[in-house]
Amino acid sequence: MPKLTKTFVEGVELPASGYKIHWDDRVPGYGLKVTATGVRSFIAQGRAKGKVVIVTIGRFPLYTEDQARKRAQVALQQMRDGINPNAEKKAEAAEQVSLRTVMEEYLNRPGKLKPSSKAEVRRHIELVCAAWLDKPIVNITEDDIRKRHREMATKGLRGKGPAPGQANLSMTTLRALINFASRQRRRADGSPLFLYNPVDVLKDHWAKLGTRTQRYIDRRNIGAVWNALHEARANPKNTDALAGIDLTLFLLLTGARRNEGAMLTWDRVHIDDADPANCWWHLPDPKNGREVFLPLNTQAVALLKQRERVAGNPHVFPSRSKAGHVLDPRAPMELVSEVCGKTLSCHDLRRTYTNISMRECLIEKFRTDLLTCHVPAQADVTARNYLDLTRLDWLYPECQLIGDYIEQQGLIAAGANVVALRA
């Protein structure tokens, strides 16, 4: 066998097809793999705990023959000591994987998450855990988590006020990513990347949210909120601010989830000037997984008619963000919270819609569930197999009752000074 030298490596003859390995005559297990295409790679082959292990040292000329020989000797000694260098290398890479990389892997699993769910995960991690994004995920400690959770729960993202809901949700999302990383990667000894999840330290410290069912706009404040949003709408700072205000009004008038409204595109909106009952918006893949065409009340229709379309942007509520649409109508929701005297979120507008439907308009729960894309508890054989639960134009009267109630409360709160959204 020829001794591997720089001269030999440079002048080695290429095989006619496939590859050929040339073994060194001085260091057993050290060789040069040559392919028909001219790729020359240094390798080391031995046994670790009885199993054959082949380690690729690197390509020539990225590695010189002398460098490759020294690395091969180290790798071969590891194998004699029962260590698999490939596993060591993989473990080292696992311990250096960043939170950002884990998040991308988690989001890009085929068919696992809806676009709206992906957007939520990305929002929580990129905003709340921004300082850790490009650090090894194994370096996130219990103390880091305690501190960041406390900051969010007491001061919020920008120090403008408590955000207990976002504090809890962001850490719940982080916990899911850490569990995912631990399942997908192993340390050199075969143990999981995490022996325990550091987010579990919050088990006894989750921020109190209060009773969720009480998180809505009280009927005594509905009119004041409606009018305050209209006053803000009359003098927005810019087009993005106006889109945020309009999205907030749309969520209040439809009971939609934030992302359902924020990601709405014009091709999923239908307005019929001749027939109010034939005005609808389309949700192809809502949270419950059932496609639905929801009716629009005249107040929502008037709002949509006043929205200006942006060339090249299909969204009803566009913005200059990378997503192309409003992500979080923070300013208008702060206004809503100020009027109500308590911190409310976009999802609390959905709770408000439900309370107005059932408590003020006396709409039965089955119909309220359908209008808010919940699976009705009363969905018996008839409802499941015979009733059209996709096209809900037959619920237009109930939808209109809710819109009329909200507008009426505005009139009561502000008298003749209120500006009603009429086409």
N, C-alpha and C positions, 0 to 999 in steps of 0.2 A: 504494500500500500504506500502511496506517496505521502510524504510529510507535507502538510498544508503550509504553504508559504505564500507571500505576497505575489511572487512570480507565478506560482501555480494557479492561484485564484484568478489572477488577471488573464491568464492564457488558457484556462480550462476549456475543454471542448464541450460544446452544447449537445445534449442528447437529441436524437431525431424526433422524439415525442415524449410527453410526460415529464418526468424528472429523474435525476440520478444523484445518489449521495456518495461523496468521496470521504472516506474516514481517515483521520489522522493516524499515523503510525506510532506516535509518542504519547498522546493523551487518549486512551480508549474512551469512546463515547462522544468524542468531539469530531464534528464533520461539517462538510460543505454541501448544501443542497443546491443543485443547478437545474433549472427548468429549460425546456425547449425554447422559451421566449427570451432567455438570457438573464433571468433573475437569479442572483447568487445570494443565498442566505446561510449564515452560520447557525448550526444547531448543536444541541447537547442531548444525548439519549442515555438513559439509565433506568434504574428501578428504585422506587420509593415504596417501602412496605409491601414489596412483592409485585407491585404494579409497574408496567412499563410507562415511562414518562418521557415525552419529547418536548424540549424547550427550544423555542426559536430565539436565538440571541439577537439577531438583527441582520439587515442586508449589507452587503458590500456595495459601494465603498463608504456607506454611512458609518460602518464599523470597520476598522482596519483588522488585519488578521491577528495582530498582536493583542488588540483590545478584545476581540472575540474569544481568543484562546483563554485569556485571563477570566473572562466572564463565564466561559464554559466550565473551567476548573472549579469556580465557586459553585455553579449550579450542580455539577456532578457530585461535589462534596455534600451539598444539601441533600441530594437524593440518597447518598450513602448513610446520611444521618436520619433518614426516614421522612424528610421534608419534600413536599412537592412544590418546586419553585413557581409553577403556574398558579397553584392555589394561593401561594404567598402573594404573588403579583396581583391576583384578582382581589384578594382581601385588602391589600393596600389601596387599590383603586376604590373599593367599596367604602373604606373609611374616609376617603377624601371626597366622596360624592357630595355635591352641594344641594341645598334645599331647593334651589331653582331647577336643577336637573331632575330631582325626585318629583317635583310638581309636574314638570313637562311629561315625564314618563307616566305618571298617574293620570293626567288629562288625556293622553294620546292612546290609551287602551281602546282598541276597536270596539265600538258599540256599547261601551260601558256607561258613558255619561252623555246627557243631553247638552246642547250648546249653552242653555241657560245655567245648568249646573256647573259646567266648566267655567263660565264667566263668574259665578259666585265664588268658586274655589280660588280662582286667580285674583279676584278683587280682595278677598280676605287676606291672602298670603302676601300679595304685592304691596298692600297698604299697611297692614298691621305688622307683618313680619319682614318688612323691607330691609332692616339692618342685618338680617341673617341670610338673605337670599343667596349670596355667593360664598357663604362659609360652609364648611363641611357640616352636614346635618347632625353628625354625632357630637359636634361641639356645642349644640344648643343644650343648655343646662336647666335644671329645675329652678335655679335662682333667676336665670334669664326669663323664664316663663312666668314665674311669680311676678317679677317686676313689670314686665310688659302688660300682663293681664290687669294688674292693679292700675297702671297708667291709663289704660283704655277704659276701665270701669269707672274711674274717678274723674278723668280729664278729657277723655275722648281722643280722636285721632289728631286733632289740631289744637287741643287744649281749650276747646270752646264749650265743653260741658260733658257730663257723664255719658258713656255709651256702653252700658252693661250688656246689652244684647249683642253688639258687635264684638265686645271683649270675649264673651262666651263662645260665639259662633266661630270666631277666628281661631281660637285655641282648640275647639272641637275639630276644625278643618286640619289644623297642624297635627293633631293627634292621629287623624286618619292617614296623613302623609308619612308620619313616622312609622306607623304600623305597616304601611305598604313597603317602605324602604327596608324594614326589618325582615319582611317575608321574602323580598326579592334578592337580598344580599346576605353574605355570611362572612364572618371573620375567619382568620387562617385556621383556627382550631375547629371550625364548623359551627360555632355558636352563632345565634342571630346577631345582627348588627346592634340591636338594643336588647339588653336583658330585661328591661322594663321601660315603659313609655314615660318620659319625663313629664308629660302633660298630666299624668295621673296625680301629680302633686297638687293639682287644683281640685281634687275630689271633694275636699271640705271647704273650698274657697270660691266656688262659682258665684259670680255676681248675682244678686237678687234682682229679678225682673218685675216682681209684683205679680198679681193675678192677670194672666194674659187676657182673659175675657173682659177685664176692666180697662184695657188699653184701646180706647176708641174715642172719637170726638163726641162728647155729650150733646144731646139734642139741643141744649140751651146755647151751645157754641157753634152749631152747624152754620147758622146764618152769618155769624161774625167771621168765621173761617172763609166762607164763600166770598164774602165781600172783601176781606183782606187780600185774598188771592187775586181778585179782580183789580183791586187798586194797584197791586204790585205788577199785574199784567199790563196796566196802562202805561207804566214807566219802567220798563225793564232796562237793565244795564247794557245788555247786548242780546244778540239773537240766541246765544246759548242759554242765557238766563231766562228768556221768554219760553224757550223749549222746555226748560225745567219746570216753570210755572204751569205751562199747559199740560205737561205730563202729570203733574200733581192733581190738577183738575180732572183729567181723564181717569186717573185711578179712583178718585172720589166718586165719579159718575158711573163707573163701570164695575168697581170692586175687583179690578184686575190685579194680579201680582205685579210687582215693580218691573221685572224683566219682561213680562208679557206685554206691558205697555211700552217700555223703553225700546224694545226691539221690533215694535210693530212697523211694518212697511206698507207703503201705499197700495201695493198690489193685493193686500189682504183687507182692504177697506172698500165697502160698497155703499154709496149714497144715492138714494132715489128721491129726487125732489118731488115727484108726484105721489109717492107712497111712503110715508114715514115708517110704516111697519116693514118696509123692505130695505131698511138701512141696517147694515150689520158689519161686524169685523170677524176675521177668521183666525182661529188658533189651530194650526195643523198638528201640534204636538204639545198639548198642555201637560201639566204635572201629572194628571191622572192618566195620561197616555191615550185619551180619546179625542179625536178630532172634533172640533165644534165650531159652529157659526153662531155668534152671539148677537142679539139685537142691540141697537144703539138708540138711546132716548134722544129727543130733539135737542137737549142741552149739549150732549156729546157731539151730535151732528154739527151743531152751530160752532162748537169749538174747533172741530176738524176742518170745517169750511174756511175758517179764518187762518188756518195754518198755511204758511207759504212753503211751496215745494222748492227744494234745493237741487239744482241741476247736478246730476251725477251721484246724488245721495238718495237712496230709496226710502229712508226712514221718515216716519211721521214726526218724530221728535229728534231732529238731527243735532249734532254738535261737532266741534272741531277735535274731539277725542279720536284716538286710534280706532275705536270701535265704530265711529261714525254716528253714534247716537248718544243721548244723555245716559249716563251711567247711574248717577245718584243725584236726585234733585234736593241736594242738601239745604240750600238757602231757602227755598219755599217751605220745606218741612220744618226748618227752624222757625219760620214765620208762623206756621200752623201750631207748633209747640208753644210759641210765645202767646198766641191768642188763647190757647186752651190751658195754659199754666202748668203744663207737664210735657215731658219729652215723649214725642210720638215718632213712629217710623212709617215708612210707606206701607208696610203690611198692616199698620193700624188703620189706614184708610180703608183697607179691605174689611177689617172688623167693623168699621163704621158703617160701611155699605150693608153688611149683614144685619147689624142692629137696626138700621133704618128700615130695611126690608121687612124684618119679622116683627119688630116692636112698634114702629110708627105706621107702616103701611099694611101691617097684618097679613103679609104674604106668607103662605105656608112654607114650612122648612123644605119640603121636596123641591119646590120651585126655586127657593133661595139657593139650595145646593146646586141646582143646575146652572143658575145664573153666575155662580162663583166657581164653576168647574170642580165641584166636589162630587164624589161618588155618593149618590143619595142612599141613606141608610134604608129607606123604604123601597129600594129598587127590587121589586119582586119579579116573578116570572114575566108578567105583562110588561113591566117597565124595561126589563132587560132584553126581551125578545120581540116586542111588538111596538113599543113607543119609540118614535124618532127622537133620539137624544143627541143627534148631530146638528140638525138645523133647528134652532130654537126661536125662530121668528114668532112662534105661537106664544112666547113669553114676552113679547113686546109690551103688552099692557102693563105687566108687572114692572118691567124695566122703566117704562115711562112714569109710573107712579113714584118710583124712587127719585128720578130726575126732577119731577115736579115738586116733590117734597123739599129737596135741597134748595131749589130756586125759591120756593115760597118762604123758606126760613130766611133766606137772604133779604127778601122783600120786607119781611117782618122786622128784621134786625136793622135795616137801613131805610126803610120807607121808600119814598120816591127817588132817593138818591142812588139806589142800586142800579147797576147796569146789567140787564139780563142778557144772556148769550142767545140771541135769536138771529136766525139767518136773515 
